[in-house]
Amino acid sequence: MKIVCDDKIPFIQPALQELADELVMKAGSSISAADVRDADILVVRTRTHCNQALLAGSQVRLIVTATIGYDHLDTNYLESVGIQWANCPGCNATSVAQYVRNSLIALQQDRHRPLAGSTLGIIGVGHVGTAVWEALRDDTCVGPFRRILLNDPLCTHFPLEGYPNTSWCDLPQLLEEADIITFHTPLTVNGPAPTRHLADAAFFQRLRQRPIIINAARGGVVDEQALLQAMDAQLVDDVMIDTWEGEPHIRTELLRRAYIATPHVAGYSADGKANATRMTLATICRFLHQPMTFDIKPPTLPDAEKLSSDPISRALQLYDPRHDSQRLKAEPDKFEWLRGHYHLRREHAS
């Protein structure tokens, strides 16, 4: 059995070597039709477009993407030719929540602007949006927020007993009331609620509070040209962007003007990566009718004992998104390199 795997998926190679007769580890963007022609299983991230051009005539039977998003998989084609596929829903949800929370902590410091008492709007309340809400609903490093508004026309609206400051709302209400808007939707172009360019010119024109905008969802959920125009018109305040249209070729003007600009690494904590690898291996083991015996754990921080007891200082010691932003702004042409050579980041000390 042959497995082809993106070589930037951490902690996975030793386990795949046990499962496969032949293992090929390769940069995701360079995996070709020739590589997968005689492969049985393909393990990817977002940079491998799994479609007819890649897979026609191959013997691939299973594709696993070690990511939450799967818009890089042509699922209609895969299903039409009998190729099973799976993603890793929720694998890095708490990592993205850490990114959002710590970006807001940093903004408070740099702008001398307390966010307690403001209204937070979360668009997209699946695994990630729920994790963001859970991280911020009782948080005192950023909040407490006066209100938290949840918007998602497609998810099951879970009950909010015990959280009187949180409520479900429609999009017009959120656009009128939110001081912070953070996106956590998939990128879709069809269906009952498509999200491509959800934040378009009309979206920004309906804003009333000049909010902070955060996109840690998918590039394309926000129309970046419309966002720049909204910034020119002072319809929005600070912008934090992790996912970009046209990655890895990003808009240099938006890069320059955004408060936080990072190379699609919000979900890149070692904890989130370990979750994705664990879920990927579990899927492969189920497919092969083998027990899942692999224990995937992220490494411990070497200086964990030096972490502050002050909650704000400790949070930023664990992860300060300004450092990732500074690296990208200094060398935007290294977008992919910065993703592929990401530093050790933990959500917790150990």
Residue pairs with C-beta under 8 A, 6 or more apart in sequence:
1 19
1 20
1 21
1 22
1 40
1 41
1 288
2 20
2 21
2 22
2 23
2 24
2 38
2 39
2 40
2 41
3 16
3 19
3 20
3 22
3 23
3 24
3 39
3 40
3 41
3 42
3 43
3 284
4 24
4 26
4 31
4 35
4 36
4 39
4 41
4 42
4 43
5 12
5 13
5 16
5 23
5 24
5 25
5 26
5 42
5 43
5 44
6 25
6 26
6 27
6 28
6 31
6 43
6 44
6 45
6 47
6 48
6 66
7 25
7 26
7 27
7 28
8 27
8 28
8 45
8 339
8 340
9 43
9 45
9 66
9 273
9 276
9 277
9 280
10 270
10 273
10 274
10 277
11 273
11 274
11 277
11 296
11 298
12 43
12 66
12 277
12 280
12 281
12 296
13 23
13 25
15 277
15 281
15 294
15 296
16 23
16 43
16 281
16 284
17 23
19 284
19 285
19 288
19 290
20 41
24 35
24 39
26 35
27 47
27 340
28 44
28 45
28 46
28 47
28 48
29 47
29 48
29 336
31 42
31 44
31 48
31 54
32 54
33 53
33 54
33 55
33 56
33 57
33 58
36 42
36 54
36 55
36 58
36 60
37 57
37 58
37 59
38 58
38 59
39 58
39 59
39 60
40 59
40 60
40 61
40 62
41 60
41 61
41 62
41 63
41 64
41 284
41 287
42 48
42 50
42 60
42 62
42 63
42 64
43 63
43 64
43 65
43 66
43 280
43 284
44 50
44 63
44 64
44 65
44 66
44 72
45 65
45 66
45 67
46 65
46 67
46 69
46 72
46 264
47 72
47 336
48 54
48 72
49 72
49 74
50 63
50 65
50 72
50 73
50 74
50 78
50 85
51 73
51 74
51 77
52 74
52 77
55 77
55 78
55 81
55 83
60 83
61 82
61 83
61 84
61 287
62 83
62 84
62 85
62 86
62 283
62 284
62 287
63 73
63 78
63 83
63 84
63 85
63 86
64 85
64 86
64 87
64 88
64 280
64 283
64 284
65 72
65 73
65 85
65 86
65 87
65 88
66 88
66 91
66 276
66 277
66 279
66 280
67 87
67 88
67 91
67 92
67 267
67 276
68 87
68 88
68 89
68 90
68 91
68 92
68 93
68 127
68 128
68 186
68 267
69 87
69 186
69 187
69 218
70 85
70 87
70 186
71 186
71 187
71 188
71 218
73 85
73 87
75 85
78 84
78 85
79 85
84 287
86 283
88 275
88 276
88 279
88 280
89 126
89 127
90 126
90 127
90 128
90 131
90 275
91 267
91 272
91 275
91 276
91 279
92 128
92 266
92 267
92 268
92 269
92 272
92 273
92 275
92 276
93 127
93 128
93 130
93 131
93 267
93 272
94 131
94 135
94 269
94 271
94 272
94 347
95 266
95 267
95 268
95 269
95 271
95 272
95 347
96 128
96 131
96 132
96 184
96 216
96 266
96 267
96 272
97 128
97 131
97 132
97 134
97 135
97 136
98 135
98 269
98 318
98 319
98 347
99 216
99 242
99 262
99 265
99 266
99 267
99 319
99 321
100 132
100 135
100 136
100 182
100 214
100 216
100 266
101 132
101 135
101 136
101 139
101 141
101 142
101 315
102 315
102 316
102 318
102 319
102 320
102 321
103 214
103 240
103 260
103 321
104 115
104 136
104 142
104 180
104 212
105 141
105 142
105 312
105 315
105 316
106 260
106 316
106 320
106 321
106 322
107 113
107 115
107 212
107 238
107 240
107 259
107 260
108 114
108 115
108 142
110 259
110 322
111 238
115 142
115 143
115 145
115 179
115 180
116 140
116 142
116 143
116 144
116 145
117 144
117 145
117 146
118 145
118 146
118 179
118 180
119 145
119 146
119 147
119 148
119 149
119 177
119 178
119 179
119 180
119 209
120 136
120 143
120 145
120 147
120 148
120 149
120 178
120 179
120 180
120 182
121 148
121 149
121 151
121 174
121 175
121 177
121 178
121 180
121 181
121 182
121 211
122 129
122 132
122 133
122 148
122 149
122 150
122 151
122 182
122 184
123 129
123 151
123 152
123 171
123 174
123 181
123 182
123 183
123 184
123 185
123 198
124 151
124 152
124 183
124 184
124 185
124 186
124 195
124 217
125 133
125 150
125 151
125 152
125 155
125 184
126 152
126 155
126 184
126 185
126 186
128 184
128 216
128 217
129 150
129 152
129 184
129 185
130 158
132 182
132 184
133 148
133 150
133 166
136 142
136 143
136 145
136 148
137 143
137 145
137 148
137 163
137 165
137 166
138 144
140 311
141 311
141 312
141 315
144 165
145 165
146 165
147 165
147 166
147 167
147 177
148 163
148 165
148 166
148 167
149 166
149 167
149 168
149 169
149 173
149 174
149 177
149 178
150 157
150 166
150 167
150 168
150 169
151 168
151 169
151 170
151 171
151 174
152 185
153 192
153 193
154 192
154 193
157 168
160 166
160 167
160 168
169 177
172 206
174 181
175 181
175 203
175 206
175 207
175 208
176 206
176 207
176 208
176 209
177 208
177 209
178 209
178 211
179 209
179 211
179 212
180 211
180 212
180 214
181 211
181 212
181 213
181 214
182 214
182 215
182 216
183 198
183 199
183 214
183 215
183 216
183 217
183 221
183 222
184 216
184 217
185 195
185 198
185 217
185 218
185 221
186 195
186 217
186 218
187 195
187 196
187 217
187 218
187 219
187 220
187 221
188 194
188 195
188 196
189 196
195 217
195 218
195 221
196 220
196 221
197 220
197 221
197 222
197 223
197 226
198 221
198 222
199 213
199 215
199 221
199 222
199 223
199 226
199 227
200 223
200 226
201 223
201 226
201 229
201 230
203 226
204 226
204 227
204 229
204 230
204 233
204 235
204 236
205 235
207 230
207 235
207 236
210 234
210 235
210 236
210 237
211 236
211 237
212 236
212 237
212 238
212 239
212 240
213 222
213 227
213 236
213 237
213 238
213 239
213 240
213 241
214 239
214 240
214 241
215 221
215 222
215 240
215 241
215 242
215 243
216 240
216 242
216 243
216 266
216 267
217 243
218 243
219 243
219 244
219 245
219 246
219 247
219 264
220 245
221 243
222 241
222 245
223 245
224 244
224 245
224 251
224 254
227 236
227 239
227 254
228 251
228 253
228 254
228 257
230 236
231 239
231 257
238 258
238 259
239 254
239 257
239 258
239 259
239 260
240 258
240 259
240 260
240 261
240 321
241 254
241 258
241 260
241 261
241 262
242 260
242 262
242 263
242 264
242 265
242 266
243 264
243 266
244 250
244 251
244 254
244 264
245 251
247 264
247 335
248 263
248 335
248 336
249 335
250 332
250 335
252 332
254 261
255 261
255 328
255 329
255 332
256 329
258 325
259 325
260 321
260 322
260 325
261 325
261 328
261 329
262 321
262 324
262 325
262 328
263 324
263 328
263 335
263 336
263 338
263 339
264 335
264 339
265 324
265 338
265 339
265 342
268 339
268 342
268 345
269 298
269 319
269 345
269 346
269 347
270 298
270 299
270 344
270 345
270 346
271 298
271 346
271 347
271 348
272 347
273 298
274 296
274 297
274 298
277 296
278 294
278 296
281 292
281 294
281 296
282 292
285 291
285 292
286 292
298 346
299 344
300 346
300 349
300 350
301 318
301 344
301 346
301 349
301 350
304 349
304 350
306 317
307 314
307 317
307 318
307 349
308 314
308 317
318 345
318 346
318 347
318 348
318 349
319 345
319 346
319 347
324 338
327 334
327 338
328 334
328 335
328 338
331 338
